[in-house]
Amino acid sequence: KDRAARKIGKDDGYYTIVGCIAGGEAGVDMADLLSEKLGVLSNGTKGDFANRRDKRVQQDLVRDAGLRAVRQACGEKFEDVEEFLRSEQFPVVLKP
């Protein structure tokens, strides 16, 4: 990744790199890393947006901003979410 950033970031005197945009979902993490390494505007890989593609984190940020967000539970085993499931109306959406 560092080697790619150095190669891409070489200033040839003609082009100036001003951003790094992912061409698809699979390239988002790489675009974030490259944009940081290139020193251009970036969502970055740190801070509040480090896990912005994680739906749980997205909803927490929405809730923290004082907006309505989905009720949610997170766990690694059924017991972690069992009480939540028993208190919610069905259907419930499961996101692995």
N, C-alpha and C positions, 0 to 999 in steps of 0.2 A: 504493500500500500504506500509506504514512504517512497519507494523507487518510482512507482507510477506517478505520485504527486510531483516528484522532482522532474521527471521527464515531461509531464504535461505542463508544469509550471515554468519551464524554460522560456525566458523572454526572447523572442526572435526579432524584436524591434518593430514588428508589423502588427501582430495581434496582441490585444490585451485581454486577459481572462477576467471577466467580471462576475461570473457565477458558474455554478455546476448544478445541472438539473438532471434528475433521474429519468430515464426513458420508460421506466415501469416500476412496479412495486418491488421487484427483486433487487433493483439498483438503489433503493432509497438509502440504505445504510452506507453503501460505498460513496454515494454522492455527498452525504453528510461528512464522512471522513475526509474525502478529497477537498471539499469546500473549506474545511478547517485548515488542512495542510496548505492549501493555496492562499489562504488569508482573504477569501472573498465572502460576501454575505452568505450566511448559513443558518439553518435551523440548529445545526450542531449536534454533538453527541453528549452534551452535559446539561445540567440544570433541569428545569421543569419539563423541557421538551425531549429529554433524553429517551424516554420511553413513549413518545407520543403516538406510536402505532399500537400500543397496548390499550385495548378498549377500556380496561379497568382504570388505567391512569387517565385516559381521556375523560371519563365520567367524573373522576375525582377532581380534575381541574375545572370542569364545568360547574360542579357542585361548590367548589371553593370560591368560584366567581359569583356565587349567589344565584345561579340559574338552576332550573329544574333538571334533574339528572335521573337516570334509571336507578332503581333499587338493585343492589347487587351483593353477592357474597362470593368469596374466593377461598379456595382450599385445595389441598393436595389429596384429601381423602373424603369420602362421603360424610363422615362425622363432622367435618369442618363446616359443611353447608346444610346439614340436615335440618337444623332448627329454622333456618331461613326458608328452606323449601316447604316446611310444614306450615309456615305463616303466610306464604304467598298463594295467590290464586293461580290456577293453571290456565293456560299453558305457560310454562317457564322456558326461557331460551337458555340453552347451554352453549357456552363458547369455550372449547378446550384450550 
